[in-house]
C-alpha cells in the first residue's frame, strides 16, 4: 500500500512539473507573465524532473537554455537512481 501511495505521489509531482512547463510555454507564446525559472527548477527538484524533461522536449520549451538542458536531465537521472534504490530496498 505504501508503495502505491509513493508511486501516486511521484506521478502527481511529475504531472505538475509537466503541466507547469506546458503552461509556461503557452504564456511565452502569448507574451503573458511567465512562471519564474526558479519555480520550474523547484518543481523538477521535488521529484518532478521526469515530467519536466519530457515537457521540455515535447513542447520545445527552454531547450536553448543550457541550465535547463543540463540540469533537468541530470536531476531526472539522479531521481531515477534514487527511486530505483528506494524501491529495491523496499522490496528486499
N, CA, C and O atoms as a CHARMM CRD file, in Angstrom:
* protein
*
  368
    1    1 UNK  N      0.81700  -1.19600   0.00000 PROA 1      0.00000
    2    1 UNK  CA     0.00000   0.00000   0.00000 PROA 1      0.00000
    3    1 UNK  C      0.86500   1.26600   0.00000 PROA 1      0.00000
    4    1 UNK  O      0.57700   2.22900  -0.71100 PROA 1      0.00000
    5    2 UNK  N      1.93700   1.24500   0.81700 PROA 2      0.00000
    6    2 UNK  CA     2.82800   2.40300   0.86600 PROA 2      0.00000
    7    2 UNK  C      3.48400   2.65300  -0.48600 PROA 2      0.00000
    8    2 UNK  O      3.68200   3.80000  -0.88700 PROA 2      0.00000
    9    3 UNK  N      3.81800   1.57200  -1.18400 PROA 3      0.00000
   10    3 UNK  CA     4.44500   1.70600  -2.49400 PROA 3      0.00000
   11    3 UNK  C      3.48000   2.34300  -3.49100 PROA 3      0.00000
   12    3 UNK  O      3.89800   3.13700  -4.33400 PROA 3      0.00000
   13    4 UNK  N      2.21500   2.00800  -3.40600 PROA 4      0.00000
   14    4 UNK  CA     1.21000   2.59200  -4.29700 PROA 4      0.00000
   15    4 UNK  C      1.05200   4.08500  -4.01800 PROA 4      0.00000
   16    4 UNK  O      0.94000   4.88700  -4.94500 PROA 4      0.00000
   17    5 UNK  N      1.04500   4.44900  -2.74700 PROA 5      0.00000
   18    5 UNK  CA     0.93200   5.86800  -2.38500 PROA 5      0.00000
   19    5 UNK  C      2.15500   6.64100  -2.86900 PROA 5      0.00000
   20    5 UNK  O      2.02200   7.75200  -3.38200 PROA 5      0.00000
   21    6 UNK  N      3.33500   6.06800  -2.71200 PROA 6      0.00000
   22    6 UNK  CA     4.56200   6.71700  -3.17400 PROA 6      0.00000
   23    6 UNK  C      4.55800   6.86500  -4.69400 PROA 6      0.00000
   24    6 UNK  O      4.96400   7.90300  -5.21700 PROA 6      0.00000
   25    7 UNK  N      4.10500   5.84200  -5.39600 PROA 7      0.00000
   26    7 UNK  CA     4.03500   5.91200  -6.86300 PROA 7      0.00000
   27    7 UNK  C      3.03600   6.97300  -7.29900 PROA 7      0.00000
   28    7 UNK  O      3.28600   7.69700  -8.26200 PROA 7      0.00000
   29    8 UNK  N      1.91500   7.07400  -6.60800 PROA 8      0.00000
   30    8 UNK  CA     0.91600   8.09300  -6.93400 PROA 8      0.00000
   31    8 UNK  C      1.48100   9.49500  -6.69500 PROA 8      0.00000
   32    8 UNK  O      1.24800  10.40600  -7.49000 PROA 8      0.00000
   33    9 UNK  N      2.21800   9.66400  -5.60400 PROA 9      0.00000
   34    9 UNK  CA     2.83400  10.96300  -5.30600 PROA 9      0.00000
   35    9 UNK  C      3.84400  11.33700  -6.38500 PROA 9      0.00000
   36    9 UNK  O      3.89800  12.49200  -6.80600 PROA 9      0.00000
   37   10 UNK  N      4.64900  10.36800  -6.83800 PROA 10     0.00000
   38   10 UNK  CA     5.61000  10.63000  -7.92000 PROA 10     0.00000
   39   10 UNK  C      4.90100  11.00300  -9.20400 PROA 10     0.00000
   40   10 UNK  O      5.32600  11.92100  -9.90600 PROA 10     0.00000
   41   11 UNK  N      3.83100  10.30500  -9.51500 PROA 11     0.00000
   42   11 UNK  CA     3.05900  10.60800 -10.71400 PROA 11     0.00000
   43   11 UNK  C      2.49300  12.02600 -10.65300 PROA 11     0.00000
   44   11 UNK  O      2.54200  12.76500 -11.63600 PROA 11     0.00000
   45   12 UNK  N      1.96100  12.39400  -9.50400 PROA 12     0.00000
   46   12 UNK  CA     1.37900  13.73200  -9.34900 PROA 12     0.00000
   47   12 UNK  C      2.44700  14.81700  -9.46300 PROA 12     0.00000
   48   12 UNK  O      2.23100  15.81900 -10.14500 PROA 12     0.00000
   49   13 UNK  N      3.59800  14.63600  -8.80700 PROA 13     0.00000
   50   13 UNK  CA     4.64700  15.66100  -8.87900 PROA 13     0.00000
   51   13 UNK  C      5.18300  15.80300 -10.29800 PROA 13     0.00000
   52   13 UNK  O      5.47600  16.91500 -10.73800 PROA 13     0.00000
   53   14 UNK  N      5.31400  14.69300 -11.01800 PROA 14     0.00000
   54   14 UNK  CA     5.77700  14.76800 -12.39900 PROA 14     0.00000
   55   14 UNK  C      4.72800  15.40400 -13.29600 PROA 14     0.00000
   56   14 UNK  O      5.06900  16.14900 -14.21400 PROA 14     0.00000
   57   15 UNK  N      3.47100  15.12100 -13.04500 PROA 15     0.00000
   58   15 UNK  CA     2.39400  15.73000 -13.82000 PROA 15     0.00000
   59   15 UNK  C      2.33900  17.23900 -13.57500 PROA 15     0.00000
   60   15 UNK  O      2.13200  18.01500 -14.50800 PROA 15     0.00000
   61   16 UNK  N      2.52400  17.64900 -12.32600 PROA 16     0.00000
   62   16 UNK  CA     2.53400  19.08000 -12.00900 PROA 16     0.00000
   63   16 UNK  C      3.67100  19.78000 -12.74300 PROA 16     0.00000
   64   16 UNK  O      3.46000  20.83500 -13.34100 PROA 16     0.00000
   65   17 UNK  N      4.85700  19.21600 -12.70600 PROA 17     0.00000
   66   17 UNK  CA     6.00100  19.82700 -13.38800 PROA 17     0.00000
   67   17 UNK  C      5.76300  19.86700 -14.90000 PROA 17     0.00000
   68   17 UNK  O      6.06000  20.86900 -15.55200 PROA 17     0.00000
   69   18 UNK  N      5.22700  18.77900 -15.45400 PROA 18     0.00000
   70   18 UNK  CA     4.91000  18.71100 -16.87800 PROA 18     0.00000
   71   18 UNK  C      3.93100  19.82400 -17.25400 PROA 18     0.00000
   72   18 UNK  O      4.13100  20.53100 -18.24200 PROA 18     0.00000
   73   19 UNK  N      2.87500  19.97000 -16.45600 PROA 19     0.00000
   74   19 UNK  CA     1.86000  20.98200 -16.75400 PROA 19     0.00000
   75   19 UNK  C      2.37500  22.40000 -16.54700 PROA 19     0.00000
   76   19 UNK  O      1.97500  23.31100 -17.27200 PROA 19     0.00000
   77   20 UNK  N      3.25600  22.60300 -15.57000 PROA 20     0.00000
   78   20 UNK  CA     3.87200  23.91900 -15.38800 PROA 20     0.00000
   79   20 UNK  C      4.69500  24.31400 -16.61400 PROA 20     0.00000
   80   20 UNK  O      4.63600  25.45400 -17.07400 PROA 20     0.00000
   81   21 UNK  N      5.45600  23.36300 -17.13000 PROA 21     0.00000
   82   21 UNK  CA     6.25700  23.64800 -18.33000 PROA 21     0.00000
   83   21 UNK  C      5.34700  23.95300 -19.52300 PROA 21     0.00000
   84   21 UNK  O      5.61600  24.86900 -20.30000 PROA 21     0.00000
   85   22 UNK  N      4.27600  23.18300 -19.65500 PROA 22     0.00000
   86   22 UNK  CA     3.32900  23.41200 -20.75500 PROA 22     0.00000
   87   22 UNK  C      2.67600  24.79000 -20.62600 PROA 22     0.00000
   88   22 UNK  O      2.57200  25.52700 -21.60600 PROA 22     0.00000
   89   23 UNK  N      2.24600  25.12800 -19.43400 PROA 23     0.00000
   90   23 UNK  CA     1.60100  26.42100 -19.20300 PROA 23     0.00000
   91   23 UNK  C      2.57500  27.56500 -19.45500 PROA 23     0.00000
   92   23 UNK  O      2.19500  28.57300 -20.05000 PROA 23     0.00000
   93   24 UNK  N      3.81600  27.43000 -19.01700 PROA 24     0.00000
   94   24 UNK  CA     4.81400  28.46700 -19.26300 PROA 24     0.00000
   95   24 UNK  C      5.06000  28.63900 -20.75600 PROA 24     0.00000
   96   24 UNK  O      5.26500  29.75800 -21.22600 PROA 24     0.00000
   97   25 UNK  N      5.04000  27.54600 -21.49800 PROA 25     0.00000
   98   25 UNK  CA     5.19900  27.63500 -22.95200 PROA 25     0.00000
   99   25 UNK  C      4.03300  28.40300 -23.56800 PROA 25     0.00000
  100   25 UNK  O      4.23300  29.22700 -24.46100 PROA 25     0.00000
  101   26 UNK  N      2.81900  28.13700 -23.09400 PROA 26     0.00000
  102   26 UNK  CA     1.65100  28.86400 -23.59600 PROA 26     0.00000
  103   26 UNK  C      1.75800  30.34800 -23.27800 PROA 26     0.00000
  104   26 UNK  O      1.44000  31.18700 -24.12100 PROA 26     0.00000
  105   27 UNK  N      2.20500  30.67900 -22.06800 PROA 27     0.00000
  106   27 UNK  CA     2.38600  32.07600 -21.69700 PROA 27     0.00000
  107   27 UNK  C      3.46200  32.73600 -22.54600 PROA 27     0.00000
  108   27 UNK  O      3.34000  33.90700 -22.90500 PROA 27     0.00000
  109   28 UNK  N      4.51000  31.99500 -22.86500 PROA 28     0.00000
  110   28 UNK  CA     5.58700  32.53900 -23.70100 PROA 28     0.00000
  111   28 UNK  C      5.06200  32.87500 -25.09300 PROA 28     0.00000
  112   28 UNK  O      5.42900  33.89900 -25.67000 PROA 28     0.00000
  113   29 UNK  N      4.21100  32.01700 -25.62700 PROA 29     0.00000
  114   29 UNK  CA     3.65200  32.27800 -26.96000 PROA 29     0.00000
  115   29 UNK  C      2.73800  33.49900 -26.96600 PROA 29     0.00000
  116   29 UNK  O      2.71700  34.26300 -27.93100 PROA 29     0.00000
  117   30 UNK  N      1.98200  33.67800 -25.88300 PROA 30     0.00000
  118   30 UNK  CA     1.02600  34.78400 -25.80000 PROA 30     0.00000
  119   30 UNK  C      1.66500  36.06800 -25.30500 PROA 30     0.00000
  120   30 UNK  O      1.05300  37.13400 -25.37400 PROA 30     0.00000
  121   31 UNK  N      2.86500  35.97900 -24.81600 PROA 31     0.00000
  122   31 UNK  CA     3.55100  37.15700 -24.29200 PROA 31     0.00000
  123   31 UNK  C      3.06500  37.55200 -22.90800 PROA 31     0.00000
  124   31 UNK  O      3.22200  38.70300 -22.50200 PROA 31     0.00000
  125   32 UNK  N      2.48400  36.62300 -22.18700 PROA 32     0.00000
  126   32 UNK  CA     1.97800  36.90100 -20.84500 PROA 32     0.00000
  127   32 UNK  C      3.06900  36.83300 -19.80200 PROA 32     0.00000
  128   32 UNK  O      4.23600  36.58400 -20.10300 PROA 32     0.00000
  129   33 UNK  N      2.65300  37.06400 -18.55100 PROA 33     0.00000
  130   33 UNK  CA     3.59100  36.96500 -17.43600 PROA 33     0.00000
  131   33 UNK  C      3.95700  35.50500 -17.24100 PROA 33     0.00000
  132   33 UNK  O      3.08600  34.63800 -17.18200 PROA 33     0.00000
  133   34 UNK  N      5.24000  35.24300 -17.14300 PROA 34     0.00000
  134   34 UNK  CA     5.76700  33.88000 -17.15500 PROA 34     0.00000
  135   34 UNK  C      5.92200  33.30700 -15.75900 PROA 34     0.00000
  136   34 UNK  O      5.92600  34.03000 -14.76200 PROA 34     0.00000
  137   35 UNK  N      6.05000  31.98500 -15.71600 PROA 35     0.00000
  138   35 UNK  CA     6.36700  31.28600 -14.46900 PROA 35     0.00000
  139   35 UNK  C      7.87000  31.45600 -14.23600 PROA 35     0.00000
  140   35 UNK  O      8.66100  31.21200 -15.14700 PROA 35     0.00000
  141   36 UNK  N      8.27600  31.86900 -13.03400 PROA 36     0.00000
  142   36 UNK  CA     9.71100  32.05300 -12.78600 PROA 36     0.00000
  143   36 UNK  C     10.49400  30.75200 -12.98300 PROA 36     0.00000
  144   36 UNK  O     10.02500  29.66700 -12.64200 PROA 36     0.00000
  145   37 UNK  N     11.69000  30.89000 -13.53800 PROA 37     0.00000
  146   37 UNK  CA    12.53700  29.71400 -13.75300 PROA 37     0.00000
  147   37 UNK  C     12.82400  28.99200 -12.44800 PROA 37     0.00000
  148   37 UNK  O     12.95300  27.76800 -12.42900 PROA 37     0.00000
  149   38 UNK  N     12.92400  29.73300 -11.36700 PROA 38     0.00000
  150   38 UNK  CA    13.15300  29.13000 -10.05500 PROA 38     0.00000
  151   38 UNK  C     12.02500  28.15000  -9.71400 PROA 38     0.00000
  152   38 UNK  O     12.27800  27.07200  -9.17700 PROA 38     0.00000
  153   39 UNK  N     10.79300  28.52500 -10.02400 PROA 39     0.00000
  154   39 UNK  CA     9.64200  27.65900  -9.75700 PROA 39     0.00000
  155   39 UNK  C      9.73100  26.38200 -10.57800 PROA 39     0.00000
  156   39 UNK  O      9.43200  25.29800 -10.07900 PROA 39     0.00000
  157   40 UNK  N     10.13900  26.50700 -11.82800 PROA 40     0.00000
  158   40 UNK  CA    10.28100  25.32700 -12.68300 PROA 40     0.00000
  159   40 UNK  C     11.37400  24.39900 -12.14400 PROA 40     0.00000
  160   40 UNK  O     11.20700  23.17900 -12.13700 PROA 40     0.00000
  161   41 UNK  N     12.48200  24.97300 -11.69800 PROA 41     0.00000
  162   41 UNK  CA    13.57000  24.15700 -11.13600 PROA 41     0.00000
  163   41 UNK  C     13.15900  23.50600  -9.81700 PROA 41     0.00000
  164   41 UNK  O     13.50700  22.35200  -9.56300 PROA 41     0.00000
  165   42 UNK  N     12.42800  24.22700  -8.98400 PROA 42     0.00000
  166   42 UNK  CA    11.98000  23.65600  -7.70900 PROA 42     0.00000
  167   42 UNK  C     11.02800  22.49600  -7.95900 PROA 42     0.00000
  168   42 UNK  O     11.12400  21.45500  -7.30900 PROA 42     0.00000
  169   43 UNK  N     10.10500  22.67600  -8.90800 PROA 43     0.00000
  170   43 UNK  CA     9.16000  21.59300  -9.19500 PROA 43     0.00000
  171   43 UNK  C      9.89100  20.37000  -9.76100 PROA 43     0.00000
  172   43 UNK  O      9.51400  19.23400  -9.47200 PROA 43     0.00000
  173   44 UNK  N     10.91600  20.59800 -10.55100 PROA 44     0.00000
  174   44 UNK  CA    11.70100  19.47900 -11.07100 PROA 44     0.00000
  175   44 UNK  C     12.53000  18.83900  -9.96600 PROA 44     0.00000
  176   44 UNK  O     12.68800  17.61900  -9.93900 PROA 44     0.00000
  177   45 UNK  N     13.05600  19.64600  -9.06300 PROA 45     0.00000
  178   45 UNK  CA    13.86800  19.12700  -7.97400 PROA 45     0.00000
  179   45 UNK  C     13.07700  18.33600  -6.94300 PROA 45     0.00000
  180   45 UNK  O     13.63800  17.51300  -6.21900 PROA 45     0.00000
  181   46 UNK  N     11.78200  18.58400  -6.87600 PROA 46     0.00000
  182   46 UNK  CA    10.90700  17.84900  -5.94000 PROA 46     0.00000
  183   46 UNK  C     10.37500  16.58500  -6.60800 PROA 46     0.00000
  184   46 UNK  O      9.18100  16.29100  -6.54900 PROA 46     0.00000
  185   47 UNK  N     11.26000  15.86000  -7.22900 PROA 47     0.00000
  186   47 UNK  CA    10.96300  14.59700  -7.90800 PROA 47     0.00000
  187   47 UNK  C      9.97100  14.75600  -9.05500 PROA 47     0.00000
  188   47 UNK  O      9.14000  13.87900  -9.29400 PROA 47     0.00000
  189   48 UNK  N     10.06300  15.88700  -9.76500 PROA 48     0.00000
  190   48 UNK  CA     9.24400  16.09600 -10.95000 PROA 48     0.00000
  191   48 UNK  C     10.08000  16.23800 -12.20700 PROA 48     0.00000
  192   48 UNK  O      9.57900  16.69000 -13.23600 PROA 48     0.00000
  193   49 UNK  N     11.34500  15.85800 -12.13800 PROA 49     0.00000
  194   49 UNK  CA    12.26300  16.07300 -13.26100 PROA 49     0.00000
  195   49 UNK  C     11.92300  15.22100 -14.47700 PROA 49     0.00000
  196   49 UNK  O     12.21400  15.61900 -15.60500 PROA 49     0.00000
  197   50 UNK  N     11.31600  14.06600 -14.27100 PROA 50     0.00000
  198   50 UNK  CA    10.94300  13.23500 -15.42000 PROA 50     0.00000
  199   50 UNK  C      9.87800  13.96200 -16.23400 PROA 50     0.00000
  200   50 UNK  O      9.99700  14.07600 -17.45400 PROA 50     0.00000
  201   51 UNK  N      8.84000  14.45400 -15.56300 PROA 51     0.00000
  202   51 UNK  CA     7.79200  15.20800 -16.25200 PROA 51     0.00000
  203   51 UNK  C      8.31700  16.49400 -16.85900 PROA 51     0.00000
  204   51 UNK  O      7.92900  16.86400 -17.96700 PROA 51     0.00000
  205   52 UNK  N      9.19700  17.17600 -16.14200 PROA 52     0.00000
  206   52 UNK  CA     9.77100  18.42000 -16.65800 PROA 52     0.00000
  207   52 UNK  C     10.63100  18.20400 -17.88500 PROA 52     0.00000
  208   52 UNK  O     10.57000  18.97800 -18.84100 PROA 52     0.00000
  209   53 UNK  N     11.42800  17.15500 -17.86000 PROA 53     0.00000
  210   53 UNK  CA    12.29400  16.86500 -19.00700 PROA 53     0.00000
  211   53 UNK  C     11.46200  16.44000 -20.20700 PROA 53     0.00000
  212   53 UNK  O     11.72300  16.86900 -21.33000 PROA 53     0.00000
  213   54 UNK  N     10.47000  15.60500 -19.97600 PROA 54     0.00000
  214   54 UNK  CA     9.58000  15.20800 -21.07900 PROA 54     0.00000
  215   54 UNK  C      8.89700  16.42500 -21.68200 PROA 54     0.00000
  216   54 UNK  O      8.84900  16.56800 -22.90400 PROA 54     0.00000
  217   55 UNK  N      8.36700  17.30700 -20.83400 PROA 55     0.00000
  218   55 UNK  CA     7.68700  18.50800 -21.32400 PROA 55     0.00000
  219   55 UNK  C      8.64400  19.41600 -22.08100 PROA 55     0.00000
  220   55 UNK  O      8.27800  20.01900 -23.09000 PROA 55     0.00000
  221   56 UNK  N      9.86600  19.50600 -21.58900 PROA 56     0.00000
  222   56 UNK  CA    10.85000  20.37200 -22.22700 PROA 56     0.00000
  223   56 UNK  C     11.05800  19.96400 -23.68800 PROA 56     0.00000
  224   56 UNK  O     11.14700  20.82200 -24.56500 PROA 56     0.00000
  225   57 UNK  N     11.13400  18.67300 -23.94500 PROA 57     0.00000
  226   57 UNK  CA    11.38400  18.21500 -25.30600 PROA 57     0.00000
  227   57 UNK  C     10.10700  18.04700 -26.11700 PROA 57     0.00000
  228   57 UNK  O     10.13700  18.21800 -27.33600 PROA 57     0.00000
  229   58 UNK  N      8.98700  17.71800 -25.48200 PROA 58     0.00000
  230   58 UNK  CA     7.72300  17.60800 -26.21900 PROA 58     0.00000
  231   58 UNK  C      7.26100  18.97600 -26.71000 PROA 58     0.00000
  232   58 UNK  O      6.84800  19.12200 -27.86000 PROA 58     0.00000
  233   59 UNK  N      7.33300  19.98400 -25.82900 PROA 59     0.00000
  234   59 UNK  CA     6.85900  21.32200 -26.17700 PROA 59     0.00000
  235   59 UNK  C      7.96600  22.23700 -26.69400 PROA 59     0.00000
  236   59 UNK  O      7.70900  23.39900 -27.00700 PROA 59     0.00000
  237   60 UNK  N      9.19100  21.72600 -26.78600 PROA 60     0.00000
  238   60 UNK  CA    10.35400  22.51700 -27.23300 PROA 60     0.00000
  239   60 UNK  C     10.46000  23.79800 -26.41600 PROA 60     0.00000
  240   60 UNK  O     10.60100  24.89700 -26.95400 PROA 60     0.00000
  241   61 UNK  N     10.38800  23.62100 -25.10700 PROA 61     0.00000
  242   61 UNK  CA    10.39700  24.76700 -24.20000 PROA 61     0.00000
  243   61 UNK  C     11.65500  24.73700 -23.33700 PROA 61     0.00000
  244   61 UNK  O     11.96600  23.72700 -22.70500 PROA 61     0.00000
  245   62 UNK  N     12.35800  25.83500 -23.32000 PROA 62     0.00000
  246   62 UNK  CA    13.59600  26.00500 -22.55200 PROA 62     0.00000
  247   62 UNK  C     14.73000  25.13400 -23.08500 PROA 62     0.00000
  248   62 UNK  O     15.70100  24.88600 -22.37100 PROA 62     0.00000
  249   63 UNK  N     14.62500  24.67300 -24.31100 PROA 63     0.00000
  250   63 UNK  CA    15.66600  23.79600 -24.86000 PROA 63     0.00000
  251   63 UNK  C     16.91300  24.56400 -25.29100 PROA 63     0.00000
  252   63 UNK  O     17.94600  23.95000 -25.55800 PROA 63     0.00000
  253   64 UNK  N     16.83800  25.88100 -25.36400 PROA 64     0.00000
  254   64 UNK  CA    18.02000  26.67300 -25.71500 PROA 64     0.00000
  255   64 UNK  C     18.77400  27.15400 -24.48400 PROA 64     0.00000
  256   64 UNK  O     19.86700  27.70800 -24.59700 PROA 64     0.00000
  257   65 UNK  N     18.19400  26.94200 -23.31600 PROA 65     0.00000
  258   65 UNK  CA    18.83300  27.35300 -22.07200 PROA 65     0.00000
  259   65 UNK  C     19.73800  26.22500 -21.58800 PROA 65     0.00000
  260   65 UNK  O     19.27100  25.11800 -21.32300 PROA 65     0.00000
  261   66 UNK  N     21.03100  26.50900 -21.47500 PROA 66     0.00000
  262   66 UNK  CA    21.97900  25.45900 -21.10900 PROA 66     0.00000
  263   66 UNK  C     21.68100  24.87200 -19.73700 PROA 66     0.00000
  264   66 UNK  O     21.88500  23.67900 -19.51400 PROA 66     0.00000
  265   67 UNK  N     21.19200  25.71800 -18.79800 PROA 67     0.00000
  266   67 UNK  CA    20.93500  25.19500 -17.45600 PROA 67     0.00000
  267   67 UNK  C     19.76800  24.20600 -17.45100 PROA 67     0.00000
  268   67 UNK  O     19.80600  23.21600 -16.72000 PROA 67     0.00000
  269   68 UNK  N     18.74400  24.45500 -18.24500 PROA 68     0.00000
  270   68 UNK  CA    17.64100  23.50400 -18.33300 PROA 68     0.00000
  271   68 UNK  C     18.07700  22.24400 -19.08500 PROA 68     0.00000
  272   68 UNK  O     17.76500  21.12700 -18.67600 PROA 68     0.00000
  273   69 UNK  N     18.80200  22.43900 -20.18800 PROA 69     0.00000
  274   69 UNK  CA    19.25600  21.27900 -20.97600 PROA 69     0.00000
  275   69 UNK  C     20.20700  20.39300 -20.18600 PROA 69     0.00000
  276   69 UNK  O     20.28200  19.18800 -20.42600 PROA 69     0.00000
  277   70 UNK  N     20.92900  20.98100 -19.25300 PROA 70     0.00000
  278   70 UNK  CA    21.90400  20.21700 -18.47500 PROA 70     0.00000
  279   70 UNK  C     21.28900  19.63200 -17.20200 PROA 70     0.00000
  280   70 UNK  O     21.39000  18.43300 -16.94500 PROA 70     0.00000
  281   71 UNK  N     20.65700  20.49200 -16.42000 PROA 71     0.00000
  282   71 UNK  CA    20.25800  20.07300 -15.08000 PROA 71     0.00000
  283   71 UNK  C     18.94600  19.28400 -15.02900 PROA 71     0.00000
  284   71 UNK  O     18.78400  18.43500 -14.15300 PROA 71     0.00000
  285   72 UNK  N     18.01500  19.54000 -15.93600 PROA 72     0.00000
  286   72 UNK  CA    16.78400  18.74500 -15.91200 PROA 72     0.00000
  287   72 UNK  C     17.08400  17.26800 -16.18400 PROA 72     0.00000
  288   72 UNK  O     16.63000  16.41700 -15.41900 PROA 72     0.00000
  289   73 UNK  N     17.82600  16.93000 -17.23900 PROA 73     0.00000
  290   73 UNK  CA    18.15300  15.50800 -17.43100 PROA 73     0.00000
  291   73 UNK  C     19.01500  14.92700 -16.31400 PROA 73     0.00000
  292   73 UNK  O     18.85800  13.75900 -15.96000 PROA 73     0.00000
  293   74 UNK  N     19.93000  15.73300 -15.75100 PROA 74     0.00000
  294   74 UNK  CA    20.74000  15.23400 -14.63400 PROA 74     0.00000
  295   74 UNK  C     19.88100  14.96800 -13.40600 PROA 74     0.00000
  296   74 UNK  O     20.05800  13.95800 -12.72400 PROA 74     0.00000
  297   75 UNK  N     18.95000  15.87700 -13.12500 PROA 75     0.00000
  298   75 UNK  CA    18.03400  15.64700 -11.99900 PROA 75     0.00000
  299   75 UNK  C     17.17100  14.42100 -12.26900 PROA 75     0.00000
  300   75 UNK  O     16.90400  13.63300 -11.36200 PROA 75     0.00000
  301   76 UNK  N     16.73800  14.26100 -13.50700 PROA 76     0.00000
  302   76 UNK  CA    15.92200  13.10400 -13.86500 PROA 76     0.00000
  303   76 UNK  C     16.70300  11.81300 -13.62100 PROA 76     0.00000
  304   76 UNK  O     16.18100  10.87100 -13.02500 PROA 76     0.00000
  305   77 UNK  N     17.94200  11.77400 -14.07800 PROA 77     0.00000
  306   77 UNK  CA    18.77900  10.59500 -13.88000 PROA 77     0.00000
  307   77 UNK  C     18.99400  10.31600 -12.39500 PROA 77     0.00000
  308   77 UNK  O     18.88100   9.17200 -11.95300 PROA 77     0.00000
  309   78 UNK  N     19.30200  11.35300 -11.62800 PROA 78     0.00000
  310   78 UNK  CA    19.51200  11.18600 -10.18900 PROA 78     0.00000
  311   78 UNK  C     18.23900  10.69000  -9.51100 PROA 78     0.00000
  312   78 UNK  O     18.29500   9.82700  -8.63500 PROA 78     0.00000
  313   79 UNK  N     17.10900  11.22600  -9.90900 PROA 79     0.00000
  314   79 UNK  CA    15.84700  10.81300  -9.29600 PROA 79     0.00000
  315   79 UNK  C     15.49800   9.37200  -9.65700 PROA 79     0.00000
  316   79 UNK  O     14.97600   8.63400  -8.82200 PROA 79     0.00000
  317   80 UNK  N     15.78000   8.97100 -10.88000 PROA 80     0.00000
  318   80 UNK  CA    15.53400   7.58300 -11.27100 PROA 80     0.00000
  319   80 UNK  C     16.41000   6.64500 -10.44100 PROA 80     0.00000
  320   80 UNK  O     15.94300   5.59700  -9.99400 PROA 80     0.00000
  321   81 UNK  N     17.67400   7.01300 -10.23100 PROA 81     0.00000
  322   81 UNK  CA    18.57700   6.19400  -9.41900 PROA 81     0.00000
  323   81 UNK  C     18.08000   6.12500  -7.97400 PROA 81     0.00000
  324   81 UNK  O     18.05700   5.05000  -7.37500 PROA 81     0.00000
  325   82 UNK  N     17.68500   7.26300  -7.41800 PROA 82     0.00000
  326   82 UNK  CA    17.18900   7.29000  -6.03600 PROA 82     0.00000
  327   82 UNK  C     15.91500   6.45800  -5.90900 PROA 82     0.00000
  328   82 UNK  O     15.77800   5.66000  -4.98100 PROA 82     0.00000
  329   83 UNK  N     14.99600   6.64500  -6.83400 PROA 83     0.00000
  330   83 UNK  CA    13.74000   5.88600  -6.79500 PROA 83     0.00000
  331   83 UNK  C     14.01600   4.40200  -6.94600 PROA 83     0.00000
  332   83 UNK  O     13.43700   3.58500  -6.23000 PROA 83     0.00000
  333   84 UNK  N     14.89300   4.04800  -7.86900 PROA 84     0.00000
  334   84 UNK  CA    15.25400   2.64200  -8.05400 PROA 84     0.00000
  335   84 UNK  C     15.86100   2.04500  -6.80000 PROA 84     0.00000
  336   84 UNK  O     15.53400   0.91900  -6.42500 PROA 84     0.00000
  337   85 UNK  N     16.74500   2.79100  -6.14700 PROA 85     0.00000
  338   85 UNK  CA    17.36900   2.29700  -4.91500 PROA 85     0.00000
  339   85 UNK  C     16.33500   2.11300  -3.81500 PROA 85     0.00000
  340   85 UNK  O     16.34000   1.09600  -3.12200 PROA 85     0.00000
  341   86 UNK  N     15.44300   3.09700  -3.64900 PROA 86     0.00000
  342   86 UNK  CA    14.42100   3.00800  -2.60700 PROA 86     0.00000
  343   86 UNK  C     13.49100   1.82700  -2.87000 PROA 86     0.00000
  344   86 UNK  O     13.17000   1.08400  -1.94300 PROA 86     0.00000
  345   87 UNK  N     13.05500   1.64100  -4.10800 PROA 87     0.00000
  346   87 UNK  CA    12.18400   0.52400  -4.43200 PROA 87     0.00000
  347   87 UNK  C     12.90600  -0.80100  -4.20300 PROA 87     0.00000
  348   87 UNK  O     12.32800  -1.74400  -3.66400 PROA 87     0.00000
  349   88 UNK  N     14.16100  -0.86500  -4.61200 PROA 88     0.00000
  350   88 UNK  CA    14.96200  -2.08000  -4.42200 PROA 88     0.00000
  351   88 UNK  C     15.08300  -2.41500  -2.93400 PROA 88     0.00000
  352   88 UNK  O     14.92100  -3.57100  -2.54400 PROA 88     0.00000
  353   89 UNK  N     15.37100  -1.39800  -2.09200 PROA 89     0.00000
  354   89 UNK  CA    15.49700  -1.63000  -0.65600 PROA 89     0.00000
  355   89 UNK  C     14.15000  -1.98000  -0.03800 PROA 89     0.00000
  356   89 UNK  O     14.07800  -2.76800   0.90500 PROA 89     0.00000
  357   90 UNK  N     13.08800  -1.39300  -0.57200 PROA 90     0.00000
  358   90 UNK  CA    11.74100  -1.61400  -0.06500 PROA 90     0.00000
  359   90 UNK  C     11.30400  -3.05100  -0.30200 PROA 90     0.00000
  360   90 UNK  O     10.62900  -3.65700   0.53100 PROA 90     0.00000
  361   91 UNK  N     11.69900  -3.58500  -1.45000 PROA 91     0.00000
  362   91 UNK  CA    11.25100  -4.91500  -1.82800 PROA 91     0.00000
  363   91 UNK  C     12.11700  -6.04000  -1.24600 PROA 91     0.00000
  364   91 UNK  O     11.77200  -7.21400  -1.37700 PROA 91     0.00000
  365   92 UNK  N     13.21400  -5.69600  -0.61800 PROA 92     0.00000
  366   92 UNK  CA    14.06600  -6.72300  -0.00800 PROA 92     0.00000
  367   92 UNK  C     13.52400  -7.22600   1.30600 PROA 92     0.00000
  368   92 UNK  O     14.13300  -8.09100   1.93500 PROA 92     0.00000
